[in-house]
Amino acid sequence: MRPKRVPANLALVFLLWSCGLQAQKVKVEYDKTTDFKQYKTYSWMKQATSAYPFIKLDIIGAIDNQLAAKGLKKIDSGGDLLVTTVGSMTESTNVSYDVDVYAMPGLDGPINWANGTPRAGNSTSVYVDKGTLVVDIVDRQAKQLKWRGTARAKLDPEEKEKSLEIIEKAIAKMFTEYP
């Protein structure tokens, strides 16, 4: 018996589909000891200005849609959870955080879920590579990071529509792992 051959066009479709999946690398980490059902509302932390304000608005909208689909209600302030994003399309950057809100762990090391406070002598900034989007979700009362999604992709600021598509897919992929 001869093995069946996959039609060339079907193989091409699969190849293109798998390349599309590789357009961004997504990593999700969260505190597995936390009961996320206790959280009913969320608020956005104050967002830094962006060189690409429409892309920033699109990111916020995509995250709002994902959180709404998970049953969370957005309120202007005082939510059970605080949401923030950091990242850059065109250059790497150091991002400062406010220790009175939460201690933002670095992107390369493990996250200590048991204790969200910074250690003495540590910096209050985190280095973020170009093409990286970080979504942090923080328990407002405990001031602790509870969920983080990180996406890395090659983005071209000149091709905003294509970059938006990659970002939106990365956000959707992130939130498939929100408990």
N, C-alpha and C positions, 0 to 999 in steps of 0.2 A: 504494500500500500504506500502510496505517495502522501507525504504530509500536505495538508491544505496550506495554501499560501494566503496571507493576508493581502487583500487588494491594496495596491500602492496608495490610492487616495485615502484609505482608512488609516494606513500607517502614517501618512503625512498629517492627517488630522490629529492623531494621537501625539505625534512629535510636536506640533504647534501647541497643542493643549498643555503638554508637559513643560514646554518652554515658558508658557504663560504662568505656570505655577512657580517657576523658578525666578520670575521677575522680581520677587521680593522674598526676603527671608524673615519669617515671623517667629518670635519666641514669646511664650506666655509663661509667667510665673505667678503663683498666688499662694496665700496662706491657707493651706489645706485644713487647718484646725478651725478656721472661721466659718460660721454659719452665715452665708451670704443672704439667706432668706430674711434675716433680721433687718436688712437695709431696704427701705422703701423709697427714699428720696436721695437726690444728689444735687450738688451745686458746683459750678465751675469756679476754680481759683482764678484770681486775676491773671489774665494772659498778657504776656509781653507783646510789644508791637512787632510786626513782622514785615519783612521786605516784600512778602507776597500775601497781602491781606485777604484776597479772595480764596486763595488756597487754604489759609488758616480757617476761614469761615466754613469752607467745604469740609475740612477735617472735623471741626466742632459739630457740624450738622450730621456727618456720618456717625460720629460717636453718639450724639443725641439719639439718632435713630436706633442704633444698636442697644443702648441702655433702655430705651422705651420698649423695645421688643423683649427685653429681659424683665419688664414689669416695673422698672424704676421711673419715678416721676421727677422731672426737673423742676427745681424751685430756685428763685433768685439768690437766696442765701440761707445758711443754716441747715443744709441737707445732711442726711446721715453720712453720706460720702462726699468727698471733694474729688473733683476730676481736674487733671492738668495734663497738658501736652508740652513736650519740648522737642526741638529738632531743627534741622536746617537742610535746605536743598543744595546750597552752593558752597558752604564752608563749614569746617568743624568749629565747634564752639565750646566754651566753658559756661555751664549754666549754674547760676547761684540759686540757692533755695533758702527758705525762711525756716529756721529750726523751731520757731514757735508754731508752725503748721505741721511739718513732719521732716524727718531726716531722709533725704533722697539718697538711696544707696547707689553706688557706681554701677555701670552697665556690665563690667567685665567680671566682677566677683560674685560670690553667692550672696543672697539676701538673707539676713538674719531676721526671720519672721517673728521671733519671740520678743525682740526689742528694737523698736524703731528709733531710738535716740542716738544721736551721734556720740562717738567716743571723744574724749578730750584730745586736743591736738589735731583732730581731723579737719580737713577742709570743708567749707560749706558750699562747694561747687562740684559739679560733675562734668566730665568731658564727654561730649557727644560728637561722634563722627559725622561728616557730611553724608547726607542721604539716609539719616537715621531719624525715625519718629518714635518717641517714647510716650506711652499713655500710662499715667500713674493714677490709681484710684486709692484714696486714703480714707480711713475711718476718722472722721472729723473729731469725735470725742476722744479717742485713744491717741490721736496724732500719729498713727502708724500706717505705713503702706500695707495694703491688703491684696492688691492685684496690679500687675504690670504687664503691658504688652509692648514689645519692641519690634519694629520692622526696619529692615535695611534694604535699600534698593538703589539702583543707579537711576537718578532722576535728571532730566534735562529741563532747566527752567525755561528754555526757549520753546519747549513742547509742553505747554501747560495742560492741555487736554489729556495727553498720554500720561503725564505725571499724575494728574488727578485720578485717572482710572487705576493706576498702579496703587496709589495711596488708598483709595476707597476699597479696593480688593484686599489690601493688607489689613485694613481696619475690620472688615467683615471676617476675615480669616482669624484675626485676634480674638474677636468676641465669640467665635464658636467654642472657645475654651473658657468663657466666663461661667462660673458655677451657678 
